[in-house]
């Protein structure tokens, strides 16, 4: 019996020793990971993840609690769990052809509880959450434009509102339709302005060229001088003001067929990466406008235009500038609207849209 007792004692000691070893030497966090294939450029994906705002949901019951940090191709952000626990979410982004692979790793700090420490070997409370976290980030990243903002150059300017006479129109998004509408505007609008005693005070502009329900809608016209015409006296056209405030300015010298790929998609990718625009829709874009500084009726459209994105009131563009810093001021084409280069510390100014 004594031998049996000693054996049992030894077994108990060994079990307790192993338990203590597992407790002190085992994992102090529960973690699970999942790898995704994302059909978006790695730089755009990394920028989007690195600018995730505090308070954003990783998955139901888990939120970002502090600003993410970036080291190489890895983004790490502290998270808070609904039960008060803390942890981290880590995204590792690697290029994969024109797309990228993203490893999503969710961790939870376990604290001193032995049960939680032992549960870490099977993933603990994190195990059932990782699939939802991976699905959420996959949906978010695949909503980004399939474009890169590498090489995109923009300046930040302050634009002053001016009287603006315009005709509002929508067309399909083909380059031929857009150049046709712009060409007709050059022929028709000046005659209407002269009839109403208005003088063009700058080049042709298209305000809010955006996509709405697969149509390209805008107000095309000219800044003017003269007495504002009464709306009841106009068969066609309207008088308003050009947008005003702080704006991102891009100088574009290509044709109409290439402007979306060379300016709008890269800029939308940058705004989406900075969490300053909803990448899932093109119908909530910032107020934008184009200024045509040459013959807008030539084949293929204007080859010398400026494109402006007006910063919405209250929006801080610091995140955007961290991702893609502003460029030196580009040369202002002839007859360009008056703008003032905005200092890097300027607070966003209110944007005045056309009534």
N, C-alpha and C positions, 0 to 999 in steps of 0.2 A: 504493500500500500504506500509505503514511504516513497518507493521508486516512482509509482504512478503520480503521487503528489508532486514530486520534483519535476516530473515530465510536464505535468499541467502547468506548473509555475513557470517552467522554461517557455512553454508555448505562449502563456499569457505575456511574459516579458518580451518575447520576440514580436508578438502582435502589437503590443503597445509601442515597442521600439519602431516597428515599421510604420505604425500610424503616426508616431511623432515625426519620423523622417519624412513621410509624405506631407505632413502638415507644414513643417518648417522648410523642407527642400522642394516641395511640389509647387505647381503654378499658383501665383497670387492673383491671377486674372483669369477670367473665362473668356475665350475668344473663338470666333469662327470667321472664315473668309470664303469669298466666292469671286471668281474671275469672269469678267464680261468682255464681249467683243462689241466695240462701239464703232459705228461707221462715220466717225468724225475725226478730223486731224488731232493728233496728240496735243499740240500746243493750245488749241482751242479748248479741249477737254480739261487739260491741266489748269488753264486760267479760270475756267468756270468753277471747278472744284475749289480752287484756292481762294476764290472771292465769296464763298458761301457765307451769308450773313449770320451773325449770332441770333439764335432763336429759330433757325430753320430746322424743319423736321428731317431726321435721318430715316426714321420709320416711326410708326405710331408708338408713342411712349418714350421716344429718344430724341433729344434736340441738341443742336450745337450750343455749347455754353460759353465758348471763348473763340476769338478770332483764329482761323486756321493758320498754320505755319507751313512753309514750303522748303524742302531741302531736295534739290535735284529734281527727280521725277516723282517725289512723294509728298503728299499733302496730309497733314495730321491735324485733327481738331478735337479738343476735349468735348465730351458729351455728358449730358445729365439724363438719367433714367427717371421714369415717372415715380418710382418708389424711393427716390432720393439717392440712389447709387450713382457713382461717377465712372467714367471710362473714357475711351477714345474711339474715333473712327479714323481709319487710315486708308487713303487711296493711293495706289501706286500705278502710274500711267506709263505705258511703253508703246512706242510706235509699232504699227502693224500694217505695212503698206501705206495706203492713203488713210487708213483708220487707226484705231488704237485698241490696246487691251487695258482694262482697268481691273485691278484686284481690290476688292472692297473687304476690309478687315474691321470687324466690330469687337471691341474689348470692354469688359466690365471689371472694375476693381472689386475684389471679393471681401476684403476686410478680414476680421479675426475668426469669423464663424467656421468651425470645422466642417459642418455640412456643406457650406458654400465652397470651401477649399476642395473637398473631395468631389463635388459636383462639377468642378472645372474640367475634370478629365472627359466629361461628356458634353462640354460646352455650356453647362449651366443655363442661366436664363437667356443667354445670348443665342443659343442654338436655334430656337424657333423664330428669332428676329432677323437673322442674316438674309434669308430669302427675300423678305419684304424690303430690307434696306437695299439689297442689290437690284431688285425690280424697280424701286423708286428712282435710284440714280440712273439706271439704264434708260428709263422713260424720259427723265430730265435731259440727259446728255444727247439722246437721239432727236430731241426737239430742236437742238441748235442747227443753224444753217450749216450745210456741208461745205464749209469754206474756211479759209485761214485768213487772219488779219495781218499776217507777216508781210511787211513792205508797205502797209497802208500808212499814208502820211496825212496828218491833219493838223490844223492850228486851232486855237481857241480865240474867238473874237467876240466883241460886243457889237451888236447890230442895232441901228436906230430905225424905228418905224417911219415909213413914209406913205403919203397918199398913194393909193394903188387902184387902177381901173382894170377890171378883169372880166373874163367870161368863164363860167364854170362848166366843166365838161368831164366826161368819162369815156374811155375807150378800152379796147382789150389791151393786153400787155405786149403785143408784138411791136417790134421796132418800126415796122411800116405804118401801123396805125398811129403811133405816137408822133412820128415825124410828119405824117400827113396833117394831124390836128395842129401841130405847132406851125407848120407852113401856112395853113389857113389862117391861123391867128395873126401872123405877120401881115397878111394881106387885108384882113377884115378889121381888126381892132383899131389901127391908127385912123382909119376913116371915121369910125364911130367917135373916137376921141376928138378929132378935129370938128366934127359936127356939133359937139358939145363944148367947144371952147377949151379943150384940154391939150396940153403939150407934154409929150413924153419926156421924162426926166431920168432916163437911164435905159439900159437894155431890157429886152424881153425877159420875163420871169415866169416860172411855173411853180406855184406855191402848193405845198402838200402833195407832191407826186408820190402817192402811196397806192398800195393794192387793197381794194375793198371788194370782197366777193368776186375775186378774179377779174376785177376791173381796175384800171389805172385812172384815178380821179384826181383832179387838180383844178386850180384857178389860174388861168394863164392870162397875162396882161403886162402892163407897163406902169412903173411909178410915174406920177404926173405932177405938173403944176397947173394951177387954174382953180376956178371955183368948183366945189364939189357939186356934181349934177344931182337933181332931185330924182329919187328912184322912180317916181311916177312919170318922169319925162323920158325914161329909157325904155326902148323896145327890147333891147338886149343889153347885157352887161350890168355891172354893179361897181360901186365905189366903196373901197374899204382901206385897210392899211396893210403894209407888208409886216411880216413877223418881226418881233424885236426881242432883245435880250442877249444872253450869252449863247454862243453857238459853236459847234464844231464845223470847220470849213475845210473842204477838200477841193483841190484844183484838178479838173479832169480834162484830158485832151484827146480822148478817143471818140468813137462813134456811138450812136444810140444803141446799137446791137450789143455792145460790150459793157455798157455802163453798169448793168446789174451785177455782172460777174466781177468787175474791177472796183466798184465802189460800194454799191448797196449791200451785196452779200457779205463782203469783208467787214463793213461797218456794223451790220446787223450781228455778225458773229462776235465782234468786239463788245458791242453793247450787251449781248446775251451773256458773254463770258464774264462781264463785270456785274451781272445781275441788275442791270439798269433798264432792261427791256424783257418782255416775255417772249422767249424764242419760239413758243408753241404757236404763235399767230403773227401774221404780218399786218393785222388790222389795228394794232395798238401802237404802231411805230411812233417815234417822236415826230413832231411837226418838222417837215423838211421842205426845202425849196431849191430850185435851180435858177441860175442866172446865165443867160446865153450871151457871151461876149463877142460873137462873130455872127456869120450868116446862118441862122437856124434853119433856113430853107434849103441848104445844100444837101446833096445826096448823102444819106446816112446821118443827117442832123448836125448840130453844132459840134465843132471840134475844140472849142475853147469855152468851157463853162465852169462855174463854181457851184458846188453842192453844199448846202448848209443843213445841219441837224440842230434845231433849236433846243437848248437844254430846258427840260420842264422845270417849272417853279419848284424850288425846294430840293432838287436833285443835286447831290454832291458827286462830282465826276472824279474824285480822288482815286477810287478803285479803278476806273478806266485808265487813268494816267499811270497808275502803278503797273498795269498790264502792258500798255502800249503808250509810252510817253509822247506828248505832243511834239511836232516837228518845228523847225525854224520856220518863220513866216515865209510862205511861198510868194513868188512874184504876183502882184495883183494885175490881172489882165486889164486891157483898156476898157474904160467905161464901167468898171466894176462898182458895186454899191459901196458907199462909205462905211468902213468898219474900223474898229479900234482893236489892236492886239491886246488881248486880256492877259494880265499877269497870272502866274500860276496860283496865287493865293486868292484870286478873285472869287467871291461867293457867287453862286448861280443867280442870274438875274431873271425876273419873271418873263415869260414868253407871251407876247400878245399875238393871238391868232386872228386871222381875218374873219370878220363876222360872217 
